[in-house]
């Protein structure tokens, strides 16, 4: 468990355990001093985003067995760097976010208004 807060001032919830995500590979979008990329936004990746981030040098769709990374496919949830999500937003390809699993530190880079506009809609 974590006592970290999310962007809507609740307790940070798990982003994803399959595939296991987070800088600390514990399922949470937690951050700390060693996380220079600030992997704090829990997103549900899309094919457009995966293509975009690959074009920027960060291929998240190709498996890397040496690091137990299965590669992401559209619909997977993953902790993204706040700056990459903001870059994708500006390019019109930001993937939807899960507010309850997005760390409050995301607000240092991205506005809550933009996160809310791009939030996964619960059914």
N, C-alpha and C positions, 0 to 999 in steps of 0.2 A: 504494500500500500504506500501511498505517497500523501504528504500534507501540502503539496503544491496546489496552487489555485489555477483555475481556467479563466478564460477571457470574460466569462459571465459571472465571475466571482463565486463560483462553487468549487468543490474539490475536483481536482483534475481526474478525469476518468481514463480508462484504458482506451488507447487508439486501436491497436490490433495485436493479436497474438499469433495470427496465421495469415501472412508471414509475420514473424516477430519483428517489431519495429522499435524505434526510439534510439537515441544516441547511446543509451546504456543497454539496449536490446532487452528491455523489460516490458515492452508493450506500451509504455507511457511516453509522451512527448515532453519529457523532463530535460532540463539543461543544467549545465554547470560550467566551471572554469575551463574545462578541457574541450567543451563543445563550441569551437570557434565559428561553426556554421549556424548555430542557434536553431537546432532541429525541433521547433516548437509548434508547428502548425500541423494538426491532424487533418489530412486531406484524403478524399476518395479519388484516386487518380483516374484520369481519362486518357484515351488514346492521343488526343491533341496535346495534353500536357506531357505525356511520355515522349512524344516526338519532339516537342519544344525543348525539354530539358536535355534530351540526347543531343540536340543541335547545339546546345550550350556546353557540351563536354561532360555531362553527367548522365550516363546511360543507366537508367533504372529498370529497363525491360529485359536486358540480357542476364541470364543466370551467371553467377560467379561461385561455382561449387567450392573453391578454396576458402571462401568466407561464409559458406552455408547460406548464400543469398540465392533464392529461387528465381529472381527476376519478377518484376511486377507486371500485372495485366490490368486493363481497365476494370474499375470496380474495387480493386484492392485499396486498403487504407494504409497510409504511410506517413511518418513524421517528416515533414519537409522543412527545409531552411526557410525562415521567414523572408529573407531577401530574395530567394528564388521564387517563392509564391508571389511576392510583390512584383517581381519582374514578369512573371507569367500573367498577372492581372493586367499590367500595362500593355502586354502583347495580346490581350483578349483570350487567353487560354488557361486562366486560373482554374484549378480543379475545385470542386465544392469542399467545404470544410465542415468538420464536426466540432462545434463550439465547445461542448462539454469536455472534449479531449484535447483542446488547443490551449497550450500553456499561456498564462497571463503575460509572459515576457514577449509574446508575439506583438503586443500592443506598442512595443518600442519601435517597431518597424511598420506595422500595418494598422490601419484604423479599425476600431470595432464596427463602425458603420460598413466598411467594405467587407469585413468578415461576415457580418450578418446578411448582407446582400448576396453573399456566396455560400451561405450555409446549406447543408443537406437538410431537406425538408422531411420531417418525421411523418410517418403515415399512421 
